[in-house]
Amino acid sequence: MQSPSLEPVPVQGCEVCAHAAAWRRAYRTGKGTAGGYTNHSAAVDCSLEIRNHPHEPRAAGLPVNAPAVRP
C-alpha cells in the first residue's frame, strides 16, 4: 500500500494555487527558471504557499472557532 503524499494539492479553481504549483514545478525541474537551474528551497516555499493561504470556503485545516475550555 502506498502512503499518501504529504505535498499540498492545489485547490481546484484557485488562481494562487495554480500559480504556486506552476512555479513549484519549474523550480523542481529547472524548466522555466533563469538559467535552467533547480531551486528546491523555492519549491518548498511554493508548497507552503499552497498549504497556507486562505480559501473561501475553507479547503482544510482546523476549525475556525477555538475549542471549548473546561474547568
N, C-alpha and C positions, 0 to 999 in steps of 0.2 A: 504494500500500500504506500502510495506517495504522500508525503506530508504536504500540507497546504503552504502556499507561498506566503512569506512574511512581507513581500513587497506590496505596497499600497496599489490598488487598482483605481484608475481614473474613473470618476463618476460620469456616467454617460450624459452627454449634453452640456457638460460644464466646460467652458472655454479655457478657464485657468488650468484645469486638469489636463485637457488636451495639449495645451501649450507646454506645460511642465513635462508631460510624457514624451513629447516630441524632442525636447531638449535633453531629457534623460537618455533617450535612445541615441541621440547624436553624441553626447558626452561619453557613453559607453563604447561606441563603435569608432568614434573619431570622424564619422561621415557627417559633414556639415559644420564642423568646427574649424576655427582658424588653424591652419597648418595641418589639419587632419589628425591632431593628437587626441588621445583619450584623456578624460579627466574624471576619475571615479569619485572624487570628493564632490565635484559639482553634480554628478549624477545622484549622489545621496541627498544633496540639497534639494534636488527636484523631487525626489521621493518624499522628503519631509514636507515640501510644499503641497503635494497631492494629499498627503495624510492630514495635514493640519489646517488647511484653510477651510473656512466655514461654507456650508451648503444649506440651502433652504429648500425643502425641509432637511433637517439634519440627516446626513448619509450614514453616520455611525458614531459611536462614542458613548460616553457616559450620559446618563440622564441630565437634563438641564437643571433641575432642582437638586439641592443638597439633600442627603439622606436625613431622615428624622433622627435626632439625638435623644436617646432615652436615658433617664437618670439612673 
